[in-house]
Amino acid sequence: LVSGIENPRCADVNLKGYRVAVAFYGLSRSLHTTLPSFEKRVFGVLDRHHIVYDVFWSGVDSSEISNQRSHEIHQHLNSTEFALIRPCVFNVVSQSIIIPNELKAYIDSRIGLPSKRVDLFNDGLQSIRNLLSAFHSMRTVHSMIVRYKEAQNITYDAVIVLRPDTAVVSDTDLPQYLQEIVD
């Protein structure tokens, strides 16, 4: 469980009913802006349908991001913004730690291919670095969910995977399909 997060979103393990893991991954560019959409469109809907949920955060820390494709040049990032979501379990790792190993594995897997097949976006591998960071974060949040459910001896009926920098524009339809998912 987290320490230093006020009122984390960890459901009582003894609660009965449907149980969902809400997983956030990646960079937090704008959680202060997107949080109201998560509160209303995800957490609010789950609460109204009495669905028990735990929130997980696997974030990538970088003091700034540069991505020509999204017109982000030296955009400052707040590495503690994730606390706004009040995760039950969280992990934040520096992008500078992730990238060297992930990039080496990617390049090694592309040996023998023409250079344009390695740098698919023709941006000095920046988009590939960002993609590899996202994949690393997704793998990490999955591992966190597995470890938590085993430690708490609980089962999740579904997992909602969200990016913290992408607002949710309509209510989650998970309650409508949850029984079908469980079946």
Contact map, one row per residue, 1 for C-alpha under 8 A:
111000000000000000000000000000000000000000000000000000000000000000000000000000000000000110000000000000000000000000000000000000000000000000000000000000000000000000000000000000000000000
111110010000000000000000000000000000000000000000000000000000000000000000000000000000001111000000000000000000000000000000000000000000000000000000000000000000000000000000000000000000000
111110000000000000000000000000000000000000000000000000000000000000000000000000000000000000000000000000000000000000000000000000000000000000000000000000000000000000000000000000000000000
011111000000000000000000000000000000000000000000000000000000000000000000000000000000000000000000000000000000000000000000000000000000000000000000000000000000000000000000000000000000000
011111110000000000000000000000000000000000000000000000000000000000000000000000000010011000000000000000000000000000000000000000000000000000000000000000000000000000000000000000000000000
000111110000000000000000000000000000000000000000000000000000000000000000000000000000010000000000000000000000000000000000000000000000000000000000000000000000000000000000000000000000000
000011111000000000000000000000000000000000000000000000000000000000000000000000000000010000000000000000000000000000000000000000000000000000000000000000000000000000000000000000000000000
010011111100000000000000000000000000000000000000000000000000000000000000000000000000011100000000000000000000000000000000000000000000000000000000000000000000000000000000000000000000000
000000111110000000000000000000000000000000000000000011100000000000000000000000000000011100000000000000000000000000000000000000000000000000000000000000000000000000000000000000000000000
000000011111000000000000000000000000000000000000000011100000000000000000000000000000001100000000000000000000000000000000000000000000000000000000000000000000000000000000000000000000000
000000001111101000000000000000000000000000000000000111000000000000000000000000000000000000000000000000000000000000000000000000000000000000000000000000000000000000000000000000000000000
000000000111111000000000000000000000000000000000000000000000000000000000000000000000000000000000000000000000000000000000000000000000000000000000000000000000000000000000000000000000000
000000000011111000000000000000000000000000000000000000000000000000000000000000000000000000000000000000000000000000000000000000000000000000000000000000010100000000000000000000000000000
000000000001111100000000000000000000000000000000000000000000000000000000000000000000000000000000000000000000000000000000000000000000000000000000000000000000000000000000000000000000000
000000000011111110000000000000000000000000000000000100000000000000000000000000000000000000000000000000000000000000000000000000000000000000000000000000000000000000000000000000000000000
000000000000011111000000000000000000000000000000000100000000000000000000000000000000000000000000000000000000000000000000000000000000000000000000000000000000000000000000000000000000000
000000000000001111100000000000000000000000000000011100000000000000000000000000000000000000000000000000000000000000000000000000000000000000000000000000000000000000000000000000000000000
000000000000000111110000000000000000000000000000001100000000000000000000000000000000000000000000000000000000000000000000000000000000000000000000000000000001100000000000000000000000000
000000000000000011111000000000000000000000000000001111000000000000000000000000000000000000000000000000000000000000000000000000000000000000000000000000000011110000000000000000000000000
000000000000000001111100000000000000000000000000001111000000000000000000000000000000000000000000000000000000000000000000000000000000000000000000000000000001111100000000000000000000000
000000000000000000111110000000000000000000000000000011110000000000000000000000000000000000000000000000000000000000000000000000000000000000000000100000000001011100000000000000000000000
000000000000000000011111000000000000000000000000000011110000000000000000000000000000000000000000000000000000000000000000000000000000000000000000000000000000001111000000000000000000000
000000000000000000001111100000000000000000000000000000111100000000000000000000000000000000000000000000000000000000000000000000000000000000001000000000000000001111000000000000000000000
000000000000000000000111110000000000000000000000000000111110000000000000000000000000000000000000000000000000000000000000000000000000000000001000000000000000000011110000000000000000000
000000000000000000000011111000000000000000000000000000001111000000000000000000000000000000000000000000000000000000000000000000000000010011001000000000000000000011110000000000000000000
000000000000000000000001111100000000000000000000000000000111000000000000000000000000000000000000000000000000000000000000000000000000110011000000000000000000000000110000000000000000000
000000000000000000000000111110000000000000000000000000000011110000000000000000000000000000000000000000000000000000000000000000000000010000000000000000000000000000111000000000000000000
000000000000000000000000011111100000000000000000000000000011000000000000000011101100000000000000000000000000000000000000000000000000000000000000000000000000000000011000000000000000000
000000000000000000000000001111100000000000000000000000000000000000000000000011000000000000000000000000000000000000000000000000000000000000000000000000000000000000011000000000000000000
000000000000000000000000000111111100000000000000000000000000000000000000000000000000000000000000000000000000000000000000000000000000000000000000000000000000000000011000000000000000000
000000000000000000000000000111111110000000000000000000000000000000000000000000001101000000000000000000000000000000000000000000000000000000000000000000000000000000011000000000000000000
000000000000000000000000000001111110000000000000000000000000000000000000000000001001000000000000000000000000000000000000000000000000000000000000000000000000000000000000000000000000000
000000000000000000000000000001111111000000000000000000000000000000000000000000000000000000000000000000000000000000000000000000000000000000000000000000000000000000000000000000000000000
000000000000000000000000000001111111110000000000000000000000000000000000000000000000000000000000000000000000000000000000000000000000000000000000000000000000000000011111000000000000000
000000000000000000000000000000111111111000000000000000000000000000000000000000000001100000000000000000000000000000000000000000000000000000000000000000000000000000010010000000000000000
000000000000000000000000000000001111111100000000000000000000000000000000000000000000000000000000000000000000000000000000000000000000000000000000000000000000000000000000000000000000000
000000000000000000000000000000000111111111000000000000000000000000000000000000000000000000000000000000000000000000000000000000000000000000000000000000000000000000000011100000000000000
000000000000000000000000000000000111111111110000000000000000000000000000000000000000000000000000000000000000000000000000000000000000000000000000000000000000000000000011000000000000000
000000000000000000000000000000000011111111110000000000000000000000000000000000000000000000000000000000000000000000000000000000000000000000000000000000000000000000000000000000000000000
000000000000000000000000000000000001111111111000000000000000000000000000000000000000000000000000000000000000000000000000000000000000000000000000000000000000000000000000001000000000000
000000000000000000000000000000000000111111111000000000000000000000000000000000000000000000000000000000000000000000000000000000000000000000000000000000000000000000000001111100000000000
000000000000000000000000000000000000111111111100000000000000000000000000000000000000000000000000000000000000000000000000000000000000000000000000000000000000000000000001001100000000000
000000000000000000000000000000000000011111111110000000000000000000000000000000000000000000000000000000000000000000000000000000000000000000000000000000000000000000000000000000000000000
000000000000000000000000000000000000011111111111000000000000000000000000000000000000000000000000000000000000000000000000000000000000000000000000000000000000000000000000000000000000000
000000000000000000000000000000000000000111111111100000000000000000000000000000000000000000000000000000000000000000000000000000000000000000000000000000000000000000000000001100000000000
000000000000000000000000000000000000000001111111111110000000000000000000000000000000000000000000000000000000000000000000000000000000000000000000000000000000000000000000000000100000000
000000000000000000000000000000000000000000111111111100000000000000000000000000000000000000000000000000000000000000000000000000000000000000000000000000000000000000000000000000000000000
000000000000000000000000000000000000000000011111111000000000000000000000000000000000000000000000000000000000000000000000000000000000000000000000000000000000000000000000000000000000000
000000000000000000000000000000000000000000001111111000000000000000000000000000000000000000000000000000000000000000000000000000000000000000000000000000000000000000000000000000100000000
000000000000000010000000000000000000000000000111111100000000000000000000000000000000000000000000000000000000000000000000000000000000000000000000000000000000000000000000000000000000000
000000000000000011110000000000000000000000000111111110000000000000000000000000000000000000000000000000000000000000000000000000000000000000000000000000000000000000000000000000000000000
000000000010001111110000000000000000000000000110011111000000000000000000000000000000000000000000000000000000000000000000000000000000000000000000000000000000000000000000000000000000000
000000001110000000111100000000000000000000000100001111100000000000000000000000000000000000000000000000000000000000000000000000000000000000000000000000000000000000000000000000000000000
000000001110000000111100000000000000000000000000000111110000000000000000000000000000001100000000000000000000000000000000000000000000000000000000000000000000000000000000000000000000000
000000001100000000001111000000000000000000000000000011111000000000000000000000000000011110000000000000000000000000000000000000000000000000000000000000000000000000000000000000000000000
000000000000000000001111000000000000000000000000000001111100000000000000000000000000001111000000000000000000000000000000000000000000000000001001100000000000000000000000000000000000000
000000000000000000000011100000000000000000000000000000111110000000000000000000000100001011110000000000000000000000000000000000000000000000001000000000000000000000000000000000000000000
000000000000000000000011110000000000000000000000000000011111000000000000000000000000000001110000000000000000000000000000000000000000000011011000000000000000000000000000000000000000000
000000000000000000000001111100000000000000000000000000001111100000000000000000000100000001111000000000000000000000000000000000000000000010000000000000000000000000000000000000000000000
000000000000000000000000111100000000000000000000000000000111110000000000000000000000000000011110000000000000000000000000000000000000110010000000000000000000000000000000000000000000000
000000000000000000000000001000000000000000000000000000000011111000000000000000100000000000011110000000000000000000000000000000000000000000000000000000000000000000000000000000000000000
000000000000000000000000001000000000000000000000000000000001111110000000000010100000000000000111000000000000000000000000000000000000000000000000000000000000000000000000000000000000000
000000000000000000000000000000000000000000000000000000000000111110000000000111100000000000000000000000000000000000000000000000000000000000000000000000000000000000000000000000000000000
000000000000000000000000000000000000000000000000000000000000011111000000011110000000000000000000000000000000000000000000000000000000000000000000000000000000000000000000000000000000000
000000000000000000000000000000000000000000000000000000000000011111100001111110000000000000000000000000000000000000000000000000000000000000000000000000000000000000000000000000000000000
000000000000000000000000000000000000000000000000000000000000000111110011111000000000000000000000000000000000000000000000000001000000000000000000000000000000000000000000000000000000000
000000000000000000000000000000000000000000000000000000000000000011111111100000000000000000000000000000000000000000000000000001100000000000000000000000000000000000000000000000000000000
000000000000000000000000000000000000000000000000000000000000000001111111100000000000000000000000000000000000000000000000001000000000000000000000000000000000000000000000000000000000000
000000000000000000000000000000000000000000000000000000000000000000111111000000000000000000000000000000000000000000000000000000100000000000000000000000000000000000000000000000000000000
000000000000000000000000000000000000000000000000000000000000000000111111000000000000000000000000000000000000000000000000000000000000000000000000000000000000000000000000000000000000000
000000000000000000000000000000000000000000000000000000000000000001111111100000000000000000000000000000000000000000000000000000000000000000000000000000000000000000000000000000000000000
000000000000000000000000000000000000000000000000000000000000000011111111111000000000000000000000000000000000000000000000000000000000000000000000000000000000000000000000000000000000000
000000000000000000000000000000000000000000000000000000000000000011110011111000000000000000000000000000000000000000000000000000000000000000000000000000000000000000000000000000000000000
000000000000000000000000000000000000000000000000000000000000000111000001111100000000000000000000000000000000000000000000000000000000000000000000000000000000000000000000000000000000000
000000000000000000000000000000000000000000000000000000000000000111000001111110000000000000000000000000000000000000000000000000000000000000000000000000000000000000000000000000000000000
000000000000000000000000000000000000000000000000000000000000001110000000011111000000000000000000000000000000000000000000000000000000000000000000000000000000000000000000000000000000000
000000000000000000000000000110000000000000000000000000000000011110000000001111100000000000000000000000000000000000000000000000000000000000000000000000000000000000000000000000000000000
000000000000000000000000000110000000000000000000000000000000001000000000000111111000000000000000000000000000000000000000000000000000000000000000000000000000000000000000000000000000000
000000000000000000000000000100000000000000000000000000000000111000000000000011111100000000000000000000000000000000000000000000000000000000000000000000000000000000000000000000000000000
000000000000000000000000000000000000000000000000000000000000000000000000000001111110000000000000000000000000000000000000000000000000000000000000000000000000000000000000000000000000000
000000000000000000000000000100110000000000000000000000000000000000000000000001111111000000000000000000000000000000000000000000000000000000000000000000000000000000000000000000000000000
000000000000000000000000000100100000000000000000000000001010000000000000000000111111111000000000000000000000000000000000000000000000000000000000000000000000000000000000000000000000000
000010000000000000000000000000000000000000000000000000000000000000000000000000011111111000000000000000000000000000000000000000000000000000000000000000000000000000000000000000000000000
000000000000000000000000000000110010000000000000000000000000000000000000000000001111110000000000000000000000000000000000000000000000000000000000000000000000000000000000000000000000000
000000000000000000000000000000000010000000000000000000000000000000000000000000000111111000000000000000000000000000000000000000000000000000000000000000000000000000000000000000000000000
000011111000000000000000000000000000000000000000000000100000000000000000000000000111111100000000000000000000000000000000000000000000000000000000000000000000000000000000000000000000000
010010011100000000000000000000000000000000000000000001111000000000000000000000000110111111000000000000000000000000000000000000000000000000000000000000000000000000000000000000000000000
110000011100000000000000000000000000000000000000000001110000000000000000000000000000011111000000000000000000000000000000000000000000000000000000000000000000000000000000000000000000000
110000000000000000000000000000000000000000000000000000111000000000000000000000000000001111100000000000000000000000000000000000000000000000000001000000000000000000000000000000000000000
010000000000000000000000000000000000000000000000000000011110000000000000000000000000001111110000000000000000000000000000000000000000000000000000000000000000000000000000000000000000000
000000000000000000000000000000000000000000000000000000001110000000000000000000000000000011111000000000000000000000000000000000000000000000000000000000000000000000000000000000000000000
000000000000000000000000000000000000000000000000000000001111100000000000000000000000000001111100000000000000000000000000000000000000000000000000000000000000000000000000000000000000000
000000000000000000000000000000000000000000000000000000000011100000000000000000000000000000111110110000000000000000000000000000000000000000000000000000000000000000000000000000000000000
000000000000000000000000000000000000000000000000000000000001110000000000000000000000000000011111110000000000000000000000000000000000000000000000000000000000000000000000000000000000000
000000000000000000000000000000000000000000000000000000000001110000000000000000000000000000001111111000000000000000000000000000000000100000000000000000000000000000000000000000000000000
000000000000000000000000000000000000000000000000000000000000010000000000000000000000000000000111111100000000000000000000000000000000000000000000000000000000000000000000000000000000000
000000000000000000000000000000000000000000000000000000000000000000000000000000000000000000001111111110000000000000000000000000000000000000000000000000000000000000000000000000000000000
000000000000000000000000000000000000000000000000000000000000000000000000000000000000000000001111111111000000000000000000000000000000100100000000000000000000000000000000000000000000000
000000000000000000000000000000000000000000000000000000000000000000000000000000000000000000000011111111100000000000000000000000001001100000000000000000000000000000000000000000000000000
000000000000000000000000000000000000000000000000000000000000000000000000000000000000000000000001111111110000000000000000000000000000000000000000000000000000000000000000000000000000000
000000000000000000000000000000000000000000000000000000000000000000000000000000000000000000000000111111111000000000000000000000000000000000000000000000000000000000000000000000000000000
000000000000000000000000000000000000000000000000000000000000000000000000000000000000000000000000011111111100000000000000000000000001100000000000000000000000000000000000000000000000000
000000000000000000000000000000000000000000000000000000000000000000000000000000000000000000000000001111111110000000000000000000001001000000000000000000000000000000000000000000000000000
000000000000000000000000000000000000000000000000000000000000000000000000000000000000000000000000000111111111000000000000000000000000000000000000000000000000000000000000000000000000000
000000000000000000000000000000000000000000000000000000000000000000000000000000000000000000000000000011111111100000000000000000000000000000000000000000000000000000000000000000000000000
000000000000000000000000000000000000000000000000000000000000000000000000000000000000000000000000000001111111110000000000000000000000000000000000000000000000000000000000000000000000000
000000000000000000000000000000000000000000000000000000000000000000000000000000000000000000000000000000111111111000000100000000000000000000000000000000000000000000000000000000000000000
000000000000000000000000000000000000000000000000000000000000000000000000000000000000000000000000000000011111111000000000000000000000000000000000000000000000000000000000000000000000000
000000000000000000000000000000000000000000000000000000000000000000000000000000000000000000000000000000001111111000000000000000000000000000000000000000000000000000000000000000000000000
000000000000000000000000000000000000000000000000000000000000000000000000000000000000000000000000000000000111111110001100000000000000000000000000000000000000000000000000000000000000000
000000000000000000000000000000000000000000000000000000000000000000000000000000000000000000000000000000000011111110000000000000000000000000000000000000000000000000000000000000000000000
000000000000000000000000000000000000000000000000000000000000000000000000000000000000000000000000000000000000011111000000000000000000000000000000000000000000000000000000000000000000000
000000000000000000000000000000000000000000000000000000000000000000000000000000000000000000000000000000000000011111101100000000000000000000000000000000000000000000000000000000000000000
000000000000000000000000000000000000000000000000000000000000000000000000000000000000000000000000000000000000000111111100000000000000000000000000000000000000000000000000000000000000000
000000000000000000000000000000000000000000000000000000000000000000000000000000000000000000000000000000000000000011111110000000000000000000000000000000000000000000000000000000000000000
000000000000000000000000000000000000000000000000000000000000000000000000000000000000000000000000000000000000000001111111010000000000000000000000000000000000000000000000000000000000000
000000000000000000000000000000000000000000000000000000000000000000000000000000000000000000000000000000000000010011111111000000000000000000000000000000000000000000000000000000000000000
000000000000000000000000000000000000000000000000000000000000000000000000000000000000000000000000000000000010010011111111000000000000000000000000000000000000000000000000000000000000000
000000000000000000000000000000000000000000000000000000000000000000000000000000000000000000000000000000000000000000111111111110010000000000000000000000000000000000000000000000000000000
000000000000000000000000000000000000000000000000000000000000000000000000000000000000000000000000000000000000000000011111110010010000000000000000000000000000000000000000000000000000000
000000000000000000000000000000000000000000000000000000000000000000000000000000000000000000000000000000000000000000000011111010110000000000000000000000000000000000000000000000000000000
000000000000000000000000000000000000000000000000000000000000000000000000000000000000000000000000000000000000000000010011111110000000000000000000000000000000000000000000000000000000000
000000000000000000000000000000000000000000000000000000000000000000010000000000000000000000000000000000000000000000000010111111100000000000000000000000000000000000000000000000000000000
000000000000000000000000000000000000000000000000000000000000000000000000000000000000000000000000000000000000000000000010011111000000000000000000000000000000000000000000000000000000000
000000000000000000000000000000000000000000000000000000000000000000000000000000000000000000000000000000000000000000000011111111111000000000000000000000000000000000000000000000000000000
000000000000000000000000000000000000000000000000000000000000000001100000000000000000000000000000000000000000000000000000001111111100000000000000000000000000000000000000000000000000000
000000000000000000000000000000000000000000000000000000000000000000101000000000000000000000000000000000000000000000000000101011111110000000000000000000000000000000000000000000000000000
000000000000000000000000000000000000000000000000000000000000000000000000000000000000000000000000000000000000000000000011100011111111000000000000000000000000000000000000000000000000000
000000000000000000000000000000000000000000000000000000000000000000000000000000000000000000000000001000100000000000000000000011111111100000000000000000000000000000000000000000000000000
000000000000000000000000000000000000000000000000000000000000000000000000000000000000000000000000000000000000000000000000000001111111110000000000000000000000000000000000000000000000000
000000000000000000000000000000000000000000000000000000000000000000000000000000000000000000000000000000000000000000000000000000111111111000000000000000000000000000000000000000000000000
000000000000000000000000000000000000000000000000000000000000000000000000000000000000000000000000001001100000000000000000000000011111111100000000000000000000000000000000000000000000000
000000000000000000000000010000000000000000000000000000000001000000000000000000000000000000000010011001000000000000000000000000001111111110000000000000000000000000000000000000000000000
000000000000000000000000111000000000000000000000000000000001000000000000000000000000000000000000000000000000000000000000000000000111111111000000000000000000000000000000000000000000000
000000000000000000000000000000000000000000000000000000000000000000000000000000000000000000000000000000000000000000000000000000000011111111100000000000000000000000000000000000000000000
000000000000000000000000000000000000000000000000000000000000000000000000000000000000000000000000010000000000000000000000000000000001111111110000000000000000000000000000000000000000000
000000000000000000000000110000000000000000000000000000000111000000000000000000000000000000000000000000000000000000000000000000000000111111111000000000000000000000000000000000000000000
000000000000000000000000110000000000000000000000000000000100000000000000000000000000000000000000000000000000000000000000000000000000011111111100000000000000000000000000000000000000000
000000000000000000000000000000000000000000000000000000000000000000000000000000000000000000000000000000000000000000000000000000000000001111111110000000000000000000000000000000000000000
000000000000000000000000000000000000000000000000000000000100000000000000000000000000000000000000000000000000000000000000000000000000000111111111000000000000000000000000000000000000000
000000000000000000000011100000000000000000000000000000011100000000000000000000000000000000000000000000000000000000000000000000000000000011111111100000000000000000000000000000000000000
000000000000000000000000000000000000000000000000000000000000000000000000000000000000000000000000000000000000000000000000000000000000000001111111110000000000000000000000000000000000000
000000000000000000000000000000000000000000000000000000000000000000000000000000000000000000000000000000000000000000000000000000000000000000111111111000000000000000000000000000000000000
000000000000000000000000000000000000000000000000000000010000000000000000000000000000000010000000000000000000000000000000000000000000000000011111111100000000000000000000000000000000000
000000000000000000001000000000000000000000000000000000010000000000000000000000000000000000000000000000000000000000000000000000000000000000001111111110000000000000000000000000000000000
000000000000000000000000000000000000000000000000000000000000000000000000000000000000000000000000000000000000000000000000000000000000000000000111111111000000000000000000000000000000000
000000000000000000000000000000000000000000000000000000000000000000000000000000000000000000000000000000000000000000000000000000000000000000000011111111100000000000000000000000000000000
000000000000000000000000000000000000000000000000000000000000000000000000000000000000000000000000000000000000000000000000000000000000000000000001111111110000000000000000000000000000000
000000000000000000000000000000000000000000000000000000000000000000000000000000000000000000000000000000000000000000000000000000000000000000000000111111111111000000000000000000000000000
000000000000000000000000000000000000000000000000000000000000000000000000000000000000000000000000000000000000000000000000000000000000000000000000011111111100000000000000000000000000000
000000000000000000000000000000000000000000000000000000000000000000000000000000000000000000000000000000000000000000000000000000000000000000000000001111111000000000000000000000000000000
000000000000100000000000000000000000000000000000000000000000000000000000000000000000000000000000000000000000000000000000000000000000000000000000000111111100000000000000000000000000000
000000000000000000000000000000000000000000000000000000000000000000000000000000000000000000000000000000000000000000000000000000000000000000000000000011111110000000000000000000000000000
000000000000100000000000000000000000000000000000000000000000000000000000000000000000000000000000000000000000000000000000000000000000000000000000000011011111000000000000000000000000000
000000000000000000100000000000000000000000000000000000000000000000000000000000000000000000000000000000000000000000000000000000000000000000000000000010001111100000000000000000000000000
000000000000000001111000000000000000000000000000000000000000000000000000000000000000000000000000000000000000000000000000000000000000000000000000000010000111111000000000000000000000000
000000000000000001110000000000000000000000000000000000000000000000000000000000000000000000000000000000000000000000000000000000000000000000000000000000000011111000000000000000000100110
000000000000000000111000000000000000000000000000000000000000000000000000000000000000000000000000000000000000000000000000000000000000000000000000000000000001111100000000000000000100110
000000000000000000011110000000000000000000000000000000000000000000000000000000000000000000000000000000000000000000000000000000000000000000000000000000000001111110000000000000000000000
000000000000000000011110000000000000000000000000000000000000000000000000000000000000000000000000000000000000000000000000000000000000000000000000000000000000011111000000000000000000000
000000000000000000000111100000000000000000000000000000000000000000000000000000000000000000000000000000000000000000000000000000000000000000000000000000000000001111100000000000000000000
000000000000000000000111100000000000000000000000000000000000000000000000000000000000000000000000000000000000000000000000000000000000000000000000000000000000000111110100000000000000000
000000000000000000000001111000000000000000000000000000000000000000000000000000000000000000000000000000000000000000000000000000000000000000000000000000000000000011111100000000000000000
000000000000000000000001111111100110000000000000000000000000000000000000000000000000000000000000000000000000000000000000000000000000000000000000000000000000000001111110000000000000000
000000000000000000000000001111100100000000000000000000000000000000000000000000000000000000000000000000000000000000000000000000000000000000000000000000000000000000111110000000000000000
000000000000000000000000000000000100000000000000000000000000000000000000000000000000000000000000000000000000000000000000000000000000000000000000000000000000000001111111000000000000000
000000000000000000000000000000000110110000000000000000000000000000000000000000000000000000000000000000000000000000000000000000000000000000000000000000000000000000011111100000000000000
000000000000000000000000000000000100110011000000000000000000000000000000000000000000000000000000000000000000000000000000000000000000000000000000000000000000000000000111111000000000000
000000000000000000000000000000000000100010000000000000000000000000000000000000000000000000000000000000000000000000000000000000000000000000000000000000000000000000000011111000000000000
000000000000000000000000000000000000000010000000000000000000000000000000000000000000000000000000000000000000000000000000000000000000000000000000000000000000000000000001111100000000000
000000000000000000000000000000000000000111001000000000000000000000000000000000000000000000000000000000000000000000000000000000000000000000000000000000000000000000000001111110000000000
000000000000000000000000000000000000000011001000000000000000000000000000000000000000000000000000000000000000000000000000000000000000000000000000000000000000000000000000011111100000000
000000000000000000000000000000000000000000000000000000000000000000000000000000000000000000000000000000000000000000000000000000000000000000000000000000000000000000000000001111111000000
000000000000000000000000000000000000000000000000000000000000000000000000000000000000000000000000000000000000000000000000000000000000000000000000000000000000000000000000000111111100000
000000000000000000000000000000000000000000000100100000000000000000000000000000000000000000000000000000000000000000000000000000000000000000000000000000000000000000000000000111111110000
000000000000000000000000000000000000000000000000000000000000000000000000000000000000000000000000000000000000000000000000000000000000000000000000000000000000000000000000000011111110000
000000000000000000000000000000000000000000000000000000000000000000000000000000000000000000000000000000000000000000000000000000000000000000000000000000000000000000000000000011111111100
000000000000000000000000000000000000000000000000000000000000000000000000000000000000000000000000000000000000000000000000000000000000000000000000000000000000110000000000000001111111110
000000000000000000000000000000000000000000000000000000000000000000000000000000000000000000000000000000000000000000000000000000000000000000000000000000000000000000000000000000111111111
000000000000000000000000000000000000000000000000000000000000000000000000000000000000000000000000000000000000000000000000000000000000000000000000000000000000000000000000000000001111111
000000000000000000000000000000000000000000000000000000000000000000000000000000000000000000000000000000000000000000000000000000000000000000000000000000000000110000000000000000001111111
000000000000000000000000000000000000000000000000000000000000000000000000000000000000000000000000000000000000000000000000000000000000000000000000000000000000110000000000000000000111111
000000000000000000000000000000000000000000000000000000000000000000000000000000000000000000000000000000000000000000000000000000000000000000000000000000000000000000000000000000000011111
